C-alpha cells in the first residue's frame, strides 16, 4: 500500500494524487502540513528533514520526498510505455517538458502570482508585482501554446507525466482573478485536462482554506 503525507490543498500534493489516480494505485493519504500540522514532529522529520510535503512510502520502502522525484519513481515503477516511455530518447522528451514545467510554470506561478492574489490580504496586494510576474509567466505559457499547436498533449501524442507537472497548476491559473493572455491552444488543452476524472477529483478542488482576507 502506498502512503502519502500531505494536505489536499497543496498543489504539489495534488500533482502526486493526480498521478496515483491516473496510474490506478491504491493509496492512503494523511492530512499533513499547514493548518493540519504534523510536519514538525520527530516522526515526520525522520522521514523528511525539510518538514515539507508530500512524502511517500511505497510499502516497506524508505520514504521519498521532493515531488518531481516521487512522480518519476511512480512513473518508472508503475507507468506504462505511453505515460513514461521505456525508450531513453522518448522518455527524455517527457522528462524535459516535465522539468521545464516545474521550473518555468509552477515556480513562476505559485509564489509570484497565486500567493500574491490568494494568500495575501487584498489590502496588502501589490498589483505591479503581480503584473510583472504575469509578464514573466506569460513568456513561458507562449512556449506551451506553440508546443500545443503541434500536438494534443505537452510532450507527445499521449498523456504523460509532463502533463501532470504542467497541468496541475492550470486549474488555479484559470480560476483566480487575474488578466490572462489569449492562448487558445492552452485553453483547449486545459479543457482536455478538465475532462479527466482524476483531475476533477484531485486538482479542480476548493482552495478556500488558503485564502487570506482583510
C-alpha positions as CSV (number, residue, x, y, z in Angstrom):
1,X,0.0,0.0,0.0
2,X,1.2,3.5,-0.9
3,X,1.1,6.0,2.0
4,X,1.2,9.8,1.3
5,X,1.7,12.6,3.7
6,X,0.3,16.0,2.6
7,X,-2.8,18.1,2.6
8,X,-5.2,18.1,-0.3
9,X,-4.9,21.8,-0.9
10,X,-1.1,21.6,-1.6
11,X,-0.5,21.9,-5.3
12,X,2.5,19.6,-5.0
13,X,0.3,17.0,-3.3
14,X,-2.3,17.5,-5.9
15,X,0.2,16.6,-8.6
16,X,1.1,13.4,-6.7
17,X,-2.5,12.4,-6.0
18,X,-3.4,13.1,-9.7
19,X,-0.6,10.7,-10.7
20,X,-1.6,8.0,-8.4
21,X,-5.2,8.1,-9.7
22,X,-4.1,8.1,-13.3
23,X,-1.8,5.1,-12.6
24,X,-4.6,3.3,-10.7
25,X,-2.6,2.9,-7.5
26,X,-4.2,2.1,-4.2
27,X,-3.1,4.6,-1.6
28,X,-3.9,6.3,1.7
29,X,-3.2,10.0,2.3
30,X,-2.7,11.6,5.7
31,X,-3.5,15.4,6.0
32,X,-0.2,17.0,6.9
33,X,1.2,20.5,6.9
34,X,-0.3,24.0,7.1
35,X,-3.4,24.0,9.3
36,X,-3.2,20.3,9.8
37,X,0.3,20.3,11.3
38,X,2.2,17.1,11.9
39,X,5.1,18.0,9.6
40,X,7.3,19.2,12.5
41,X,7.1,16.1,14.6
42,X,10.2,13.9,15.2
43,X,8.5,11.1,13.3
44,X,7.8,13.2,10.2
45,X,11.2,14.8,10.3
46,X,12.8,11.4,10.4
47,X,11.1,10.8,7.0
48,X,11.8,14.2,5.6
49,X,14.2,16.5,7.5
50,X,12.9,19.5,5.4
51,X,9.4,19.2,7.0
52,X,7.8,19.7,3.6
53,X,5.0,17.7,1.8
54,X,4.5,15.5,0.0
55,X,6.2,12.4,1.4
56,X,5.6,9.0,0.0
57,X,6.2,5.4,1.3
58,X,5.6,2.5,-1.1
59,X,5.1,-0.5,1.2
60,X,8.3,-1.0,3.1
61,X,10.4,1.3,1.0
62,X,12.3,4.2,2.5
63,X,10.4,7.5,2.5
64,X,10.7,9.6,-0.7
65,X,10.4,13.4,-0.8
66,X,10.6,16.1,-3.4
67,X,7.6,16.0,-5.7
68,X,9.4,15.5,-9.0
69,X,11.4,12.6,-7.6
70,X,8.3,10.9,-6.3
71,X,6.5,11.4,-9.6
72,X,9.4,9.9,-11.6
73,X,9.6,7.0,-9.1
74,X,5.9,6.1,-9.6
75,X,6.2,6.6,-13.3
76,X,9.2,4.3,-13.6
77,X,7.7,1.6,-11.4
78,X,4.0,1.7,-12.4
79,X,3.6,3.8,-15.6
80,X,3.1,2.2,-19.0
81,X,5.2,3.0,-22.0
82,X,2.9,5.8,-23.1
83,X,2.9,7.6,-19.8
84,X,6.7,7.1,-19.1
85,X,8.4,5.7,-22.2
86,X,11.0,2.9,-21.8
87,X,13.0,4.2,-24.7
88,X,15.5,6.6,-23.3
89,X,15.2,9.2,-26.1
90,X,11.4,9.3,-25.9
91,X,11.5,9.4,-22.1
92,X,13.9,12.3,-22.2
93,X,11.3,14.3,-24.1
94,X,8.7,13.7,-21.4
95,X,11.2,14.4,-18.6
96,X,12.4,17.5,-20.4
97,X,9.0,19.0,-20.6
98,X,8.2,17.9,-17.0
99,X,11.3,19.7,-15.7
100,X,10.5,22.7,-17.8
101,X,7.0,22.9,-16.4
102,X,8.3,22.7,-12.8
103,X,10.9,25.4,-13.3
104,X,9.2,27.8,-15.6
105,X,5.5,27.4,-14.9
106,X,5.0,26.1,-11.3
107,X,7.7,28.2,-9.7
108,X,6.7,31.3,-11.6
109,X,3.0,30.9,-10.8
110,X,2.7,29.6,-7.3
111,X,4.7,32.1,-5.3
112,X,4.8,35.2,-7.5
113,X,1.2,35.1,-8.6
114,X,-1.1,32.7,-6.6
115,X,0.4,33.6,-3.2
116,X,0.1,37.3,-4.0
117,X,-3.5,37.0,-5.2
118,X,-5.0,34.4,-2.9
119,X,-2.7,34.1,0.1
120,X,-2.3,37.8,0.6
121,X,-4.9,40.1,2.1
122,X,-6.5,42.4,-0.5
123,X,-5.2,45.5,1.2
124,X,-1.6,44.1,1.1
125,X,-1.5,43.0,-2.5
126,X,1.0,44.5,-4.9
127,X,-0.7,44.8,-8.4
128,X,2.5,45.9,-10.0
129,X,4.4,42.9,-8.7
130,X,1.6,40.6,-9.9
131,X,1.6,42.2,-13.3
132,X,5.4,41.8,-13.6
133,X,5.1,38.2,-12.5
134,X,2.3,37.6,-15.1
135,X,4.6,39.0,-17.8
136,X,7.3,36.6,-16.8
137,X,5.0,33.6,-16.7
138,X,3.3,34.5,-20.0
139,X,6.6,34.3,-21.8
140,X,6.7,30.6,-21.0
141,X,3.0,30.0,-21.5
142,X,3.5,31.2,-25.1
143,X,6.1,28.4,-25.5
144,X,3.5,25.9,-24.3
145,X,0.9,27.5,-26.7
146,X,3.3,26.9,-29.6
147,X,4.0,23.3,-28.4
148,X,0.3,22.6,-28.1
149,X,-0.3,23.8,-31.6
150,X,1.6,20.7,-32.8
151,X,0.1,18.0,-30.6
152,X,-2.8,17.2,-28.2
153,X,-0.6,16.8,-25.1
154,X,2.5,18.6,-24.0
155,X,5.3,16.1,-24.7
156,X,3.9,13.6,-27.1
157,X,0.7,12.3,-28.7
158,X,-0.2,10.7,-25.4
159,X,-1.0,11.9,-21.9
160,X,2.3,11.7,-19.9
161,X,3.9,12.7,-16.7
162,X,4.8,16.1,-18.3
163,X,1.1,16.9,-18.4
164,X,0.8,16.4,-14.7
165,X,3.8,18.5,-13.9
166,X,2.4,21.3,-16.2
167,X,-1.3,20.9,-15.8
168,X,-1.6,20.7,-12.0
169,X,-1.4,24.5,-11.6
170,X,-3.7,25.3,-14.5
171,X,-6.9,25.0,-12.5
172,X,-5.7,27.8,-10.2
173,X,-4.3,29.8,-13.1
174,X,-7.6,29.9,-14.9
175,X,-9.7,30.2,-11.7
176,X,-8.1,33.2,-9.9
177,X,-8.9,36.8,-10.7
178,X,-6.0,37.9,-13.0
179,X,-5.7,39.2,-16.5
180,X,-4.6,36.3,-18.8
181,X,-3.3,36.5,-22.3
182,X,-5.4,34.9,-25.1
183,X,-3.9,31.5,-25.7
184,X,-6.5,29.3,-27.5
185,X,-4.3,26.2,-27.7
186,X,-3.6,26.3,-23.9
187,X,-7.3,26.9,-23.2
188,X,-8.3,23.8,-25.3
189,X,-5.6,21.8,-23.6
190,X,-6.9,22.9,-20.2
191,X,-10.4,21.7,-21.2
192,X,-9.0,18.3,-22.1
193,X,-7.3,18.1,-18.7
194,X,-10.6,19.2,-17.0
195,X,-12.4,16.3,-18.6
196,X,-10.2,13.8,-16.9
197,X,-11.8,12.3,-13.8
198,X,-8.5,12.2,-11.8
199,X,-8.0,15.9,-12.5
200,X,-11.5,16.7,-11.3
201,X,-11.0,14.6,-8.2
202,X,-7.6,15.9,-7.0
203,X,-6.9,19.2,-8.8
204,X,-10.1,21.1,-9.6
205,X,-11.0,21.4,-5.9
206,X,-11.5,24.2,-3.5
207,X,-8.5,26.1,-2.1
208,X,-10.6,28.3,0.2
209,X,-8.6,27.3,3.2
210,X,-5.6,29.1,1.7
211,X,-7.4,32.4,1.2
212,X,-6.4,35.4,3.3
213,X,-8.9,38.2,3.9
214,X,-8.5,41.6,5.5
